[in-house]
Amino acid sequence: MYIGKVVATVVATVKHTTFDGHKLLLVEMQGLDGQPTPKYDICVDAAQAGIGDVVLVMDEGSAAKQILGQKAESGQGAVRAVIVGIVDAVQLA
């Protein structure tokens, strides 16, 4: 799981049925200092996020499938990263 920033929308005219009804967003991972890193993911949006939002990403295939209501062994397409929340603030001790 990590915190990132939505930087773009991914548009696909043809996609697997697993993604029907879900937006695909490009998320740039952020470091603990809140600065962007060179890493990114294309994420399925389960939190109604938009460009510019700071988001919480579940970056693990089995948990991502559970969030989308799919069985892990079903073979229903590859989902690895899902946006599960929009971050309001982060406090580090």
LINBEL-V406237 format. One line per field, one symbol per residue. psi: psi as a letter, one per 20 degrees, with the letter a starting at -180 (. if undefined). burial: + if it has 16 or more other C-alpha atoms within 10 Angstrom, else -. A space follows every 10 residues. Layout:
# LINBEL-V406237
psi->???
burial->???
This chain:
# LINBEL-V406237
psi->qrprppirpp pohprqhhip jpqpqpppqq rhjjqqrjqr qoqpojjlrr piqpqppomp gghghghjkq phjikkqoph ppoiqppgqp pp.
burial->--+++++--- --------+- --++++++++ ---------+ ++++++--++ --+++++++- -++++--+-+ -+------++ ++++++---- ---
